[in-house]
Amino acid sequence: MKLSRLAIFITLLLVAVASGLFLVFFERHTEEVDRGFGPEARRNPYLAAHRFLDRVGIHHRRADNISVLATLNDGDALFLASSSQIYNADRLREFLDWIESGGHAIVIAHQGTGDHEQDLLLQALELEVTEGDLDLYFNRQLREVFGEEASELQGKTVSELMREHNRKLRAEQRSNGDSGGNGNDKSEHSSAPQEGAASFEASSAGSEPHDAQPHEAEPRNPDIDPERLINLTSDGGSSYALYFNPRTALTHEMMGQTSDVDVDGEPLHWVAFQNIPTLSPLVYYERGRGRLTLMTDGSLWQNDRIGEFDHAYFLAHLVGERDLVMVTRPRFDTLGTLIQRYALELLVAGLLALAAWIANRSRRFGPLALAPARERRSLLEHIRACGQFYWRQNRGERLFERARTPLRTKLSGSRPCDGTEQQQVAASVAEKTGLAAAEIIHTLWGPAPRTQEDFTARLRSIQIIEAAL
């Protein structure tokens, strides 16, 4: 009994000591895992821009397609996520007239422009979209693989980067194998923030750069070469640092020689890259009392990049105090919606079409005309057709024998005739018919005909003989 109590006491003492040691040496570790955008941000890549505009007091709304031009005022601003939304010459004319009357437009150049696909807006401005430089910052997969080394690997192809990365991995594996392969070594690893997964709070941190304290592990601005930044200064003295994706850029035949050119009597300005003066990510076109801002980077104001540098401020600067209308995902009415909307017009058009059809067909209405008598073929055509059929079936010899056998029996009886008798019969028949004796002998006692012409001639002789007898 005493031993069991002693065992219980020792067990409780060991549990207390283990609990104390655990509490002394236990260290709570908190790890933040970025799970990416929420459902609303995934559906709307410009959600952060909308919330930023709400915070700075700029009124904005979304529209379905370019037809919203008919409802815009001269003092509004329009954002088009692709220049291909201006899909015909009438829309282009309406768009340029609206800018000339005082409207401001922000348009992203269509990236798929090529020889087989026309972009009316770019053609009107004599601009082209061309391939530019490669920046690994905009390739999320490569940044996840190379991490901080991505900024040092510019100028190499993707295949070269992957080969170099694989060589480094093999070298590290060999070095780990040479060190003895100690599986108890502990290595510290910090999870880098996933590219493009910043929340709106992180994106809008740029709204208050002096008061907000950025997270040490997730800086607001990427570490890039300053030569890749575009620095703009407004008329009011405000400066904006922008980071455009150099993968595509705008080009003009005069770019690199001057900073602007006239298009239809209006100035067209461009801002070139610092290291590539013949390519531009940003173009201004002043027309009448309005302005068109044309850009090649459509992700500048999307959720994952609007918080970088002065992107958000630049959007607010372009819009100013105007009301912004954003066309990001064009949507057109379905056939059912159009039928419901124009049901009255559709009914009137249907009735008019019915009336026109009745008027066109009314001249054919009235009493039925008598059907013409069907054409009948002559008996001779039937006989000729039957003869052709029998001849093709190799039945001509049988028909010929049936035609001359009764005549031959009538002349010489049922017994066969020799040559002398045939001459005597033929001579007597020749006097009555006028046919030659040889022809009569050939017709009555000769072989059956082999051709259609011989068959017809010998049947004619049989008919003459029958008529004479």
ZIMOQUI-V465874 format. One record per helix or strand of 3 or more residues. SS is the DSSP state (helix for helix, strand for strand). FROM is the first residue (numbers start at 1). TO is the last residue. If there is no record, write none. Layout:
# ZIMOQUI-V465874
ss=SS from=FROM to=TO
ss=SS from=FROM to=TO
This chain:
# ZIMOQUI-V465874
ss=helix from=2 to=25
ss=helix from=39 to=43
ss=helix from=47 to=56
ss=strand from=60 to=62
ss=helix from=66 to=71
ss=strand from=77 to=80
ss=helix from=83 to=85
ss=helix from=89 to=100
ss=strand from=104 to=108
ss=helix from=120 to=124
ss=strand from=128 to=131
ss=helix from=136 to=138
ss=helix from=140 to=152
ss=helix from=158 to=178
ss=helix from=200 to=208
ss=helix from=226 to=228
ss=strand from=230 to=233
ss=strand from=239 to=242
ss=strand from=248 to=251
ss=strand from=260 to=263
ss=strand from=266 to=272
ss=strand from=280 to=287
ss=strand from=290 to=295
ss=helix from=311 to=319
ss=strand from=324 to=327
ss=helix from=335 to=341
ss=helix from=343 to=364
ss=helix from=379 to=392
ss=helix from=396 to=412
ss=helix from=419 to=433
ss=helix from=437 to=445
ss=helix from=452 to=468
